Amino acid sequence: LDPASPLFEEVDESQRINPNSATFVDIIHTNACSQEDGCLGMIEPVGKVDFYPNGGAHQVGCPLVNSTSIIDNILSCSHSRSYEYWIESIRAQEPTDKTFWAKPCSDWSTYEAGLCSSCGNGCVQMGYPADISGVIIGADIEYYLTTNAHAPFAKGLN
């Protein structure tokens, strides 16, 4: 859940979370950008599947002041949002509950431009129901999705 960047980003992979830390490592990046830009999470993919909700840097609904992230960083809103998404994914048990569907894509700007594959071609659910069978392991594919600004965060298939 949004692996920390400070003190971990420059260390050997064996000293931090990595794709081999468990049988299936799925990462939810919610505050992934440089520390100078006010982020606390790692930017690079470090799991077998890496999810970047809202681009992975600053989460919708978290405060920004004058287009900067210093307040978000102080309050740790975006960094903490990862566990809120995880909990919501566990609680979404009913077939009518919306879940976190993510599209495979090369980067956030490509996703925002609507140039990623449709959900008929490799979308997976972020969080508890993540299913390794739909993931192309070792293909360096990142998964992107948007969320609502407040709970419930999941939008379902969009």
C-alpha positions as CSV (number, residue, x, y, z in Angstrom):
1,L,0.0,0.0,0.0
2,D,1.8,3.0,-1.4
3,P,5.4,1.8,-0.6
4,A,7.4,4.5,1.1
5,S,10.0,6.3,-1.0
6,P,12.1,8.0,1.7
7,L,15.0,5.7,2.8
8,F,13.8,2.9,0.5
9,E,13.9,4.2,-3.1
10,E,17.7,4.0,-3.5
11,V,18.3,0.7,-1.6
12,D,18.8,-2.7,-3.1
13,E,15.5,-4.5,-4.1
14,S,16.2,-7.2,-1.5
15,Q,15.9,-4.5,1.2
16,R,12.4,-3.3,0.3
17,I,9.2,-4.6,-1.2
18,N,9.7,-6.1,-4.6
19,P,7.9,-8.5,-7.0
20,N,9.3,-11.5,-5.2
21,S,8.3,-10.4,-1.6
22,A,5.3,-12.8,-1.8
23,T,3.5,-15.1,-4.3
24,F,1.5,-12.2,-5.6
25,V,2.5,-8.6,-4.9
26,D,0.0,-6.0,-5.9
27,I,0.9,-2.4,-5.2
28,I,-1.5,0.6,-4.9
29,H,0.5,3.8,-5.6
30,T,-1.4,6.8,-4.2
31,N,1.3,9.3,-3.5
32,A,4.0,8.5,-6.1
33,C,6.1,11.4,-7.3
34,S,9.3,13.1,-6.3
35,Q,9.7,14.2,-2.7
36,E,10.3,17.7,-4.0
37,D,6.8,17.6,-5.4
38,G,5.5,16.6,-2.0
39,C,5.1,12.8,-2.4
40,L,6.0,10.0,0.0
41,G,5.5,7.0,-2.2
42,M,7.7,5.2,-4.8
43,I,7.1,6.1,-8.4
44,E,8.5,3.0,-10.1
45,P,6.6,-0.3,-10.3
46,V,7.7,-2.6,-7.5
47,G,5.1,-5.3,-7.6
48,K,4.0,-8.0,-10.0
49,V,1.2,-5.6,-10.7
50,D,1.2,-1.9,-9.9
51,F,-2.0,0.2,-9.7
52,Y,-1.9,4.0,-10.1
53,P,-5.3,5.4,-9.1
54,N,-5.8,9.0,-10.3
55,G,-2.3,8.8,-11.8
56,G,-0.7,7.6,-8.5
57,A,0.5,11.0,-7.3
58,H,-2.2,13.1,-5.6
59,Q,-5.6,11.7,-4.9
60,V,-8.8,13.5,-5.8
61,G,-10.4,14.9,-2.6
62,C,-7.0,15.6,-0.9
63,P,-6.2,19.2,-0.4
64,L,-3.8,21.1,-2.6
65,V,-2.9,24.8,-2.0
66,N,-2.0,27.0,-5.0
67,S,-1.5,23.9,-7.1
68,T,1.2,22.6,-4.8
69,S,1.1,19.5,-2.7
70,I,2.7,20.6,0.6
71,I,-0.6,20.5,2.5
72,D,-1.4,17.0,1.1
73,N,2.1,15.9,2.2
74,I,1.7,17.3,5.7
75,L,-1.7,15.7,6.2
76,S,-0.6,12.6,4.4
77,C,-4.0,12.4,2.7
78,S,-2.9,10.9,-0.6
79,H,-0.3,8.5,1.0
80,S,-3.0,7.3,3.4
81,R,-5.7,6.9,0.7
82,S,-4.2,3.5,-0.3
83,Y,-5.5,1.8,2.8
84,E,-8.9,3.3,2.4
85,Y,-9.1,1.9,-1.2
86,W,-7.9,-1.5,0.1
87,I,-10.6,-1.6,2.9
88,E,-13.3,-0.5,0.4
89,S,-12.2,-3.3,-2.0
90,I,-12.6,-5.9,0.8
91,R,-16.0,-4.6,1.8
92,A,-17.3,-4.6,-1.8
93,Q,-18.9,-8.1,-1.5
94,E,-22.3,-7.6,-3.1
95,P,-22.6,-8.0,-6.9
96,T,-24.1,-4.5,-7.0
97,D,-21.1,-2.9,-5.2
98,K,-18.8,-0.9,-7.4
99,T,-15.3,-2.1,-7.5
100,F,-11.9,-0.6,-8.6
101,W,-11.5,-1.7,-12.3
102,A,-8.1,-0.6,-13.8
103,K,-6.9,-0.5,-17.4
104,P,-3.5,-1.5,-18.5
105,C,-1.7,1.5,-19.9
106,S,1.8,2.8,-20.5
107,D,1.3,6.0,-18.4
108,W,-1.2,8.4,-16.9
109,S,-1.3,10.9,-19.7
110,T,-2.1,8.1,-22.2
111,Y,-4.9,6.9,-19.9
112,E,-6.3,10.4,-19.5
113,A,-6.3,10.8,-23.3
114,G,-8.5,7.7,-23.6
115,L,-5.8,5.8,-25.5
116,C,-5.7,2.7,-23.3
117,S,-7.3,-0.7,-24.1
118,S,-10.9,-1.3,-23.3
119,C,-11.8,-3.4,-20.3
120,G,-12.4,-6.3,-22.6
121,N,-8.6,-6.5,-23.1
122,G,-6.9,-7.1,-19.7
123,C,-8.5,-4.9,-17.1
124,V,-8.1,-6.1,-13.5
125,Q,-9.6,-5.2,-10.2
126,M,-7.5,-3.2,-7.8
127,G,-7.4,-4.3,-4.2
128,Y,-8.6,-7.5,-2.5
129,P,-10.2,-9.1,-5.6
130,A,-7.0,-8.6,-7.7
131,D,-6.7,-11.7,-9.8
132,I,-3.3,-12.8,-11.0
133,S,-4.8,-14.8,-13.9
134,G,-5.7,-11.6,-15.8
135,V,-2.2,-10.1,-15.3
136,I,0.6,-10.4,-17.8
137,I,3.5,-11.0,-15.4
138,G,6.8,-9.5,-16.4
139,A,5.4,-7.3,-19.1
140,D,6.0,-4.0,-17.3
141,I,2.3,-3.1,-17.5
142,E,1.0,-0.5,-15.1
143,Y,-2.7,-0.2,-14.4
144,Y,-4.6,3.1,-14.1
145,L,-8.0,4.1,-12.9
146,T,-9.9,7.1,-11.6
147,T,-11.8,7.2,-8.3
148,N,-14.4,9.4,-6.6
149,A,-13.1,12.2,-4.3
150,H,-14.9,10.7,-1.3
151,A,-16.1,7.3,-0.2
152,P,-17.4,5.3,-1.8
153,F,-14.2,5.7,-3.9
154,A,-14.8,3.0,-6.5
155,K,-16.5,3.9,-9.8
156,G,-16.8,0.3,-11.2
157,L,-16.3,-0.2,-14.9
158,N,-15.9,3.2,-16.5
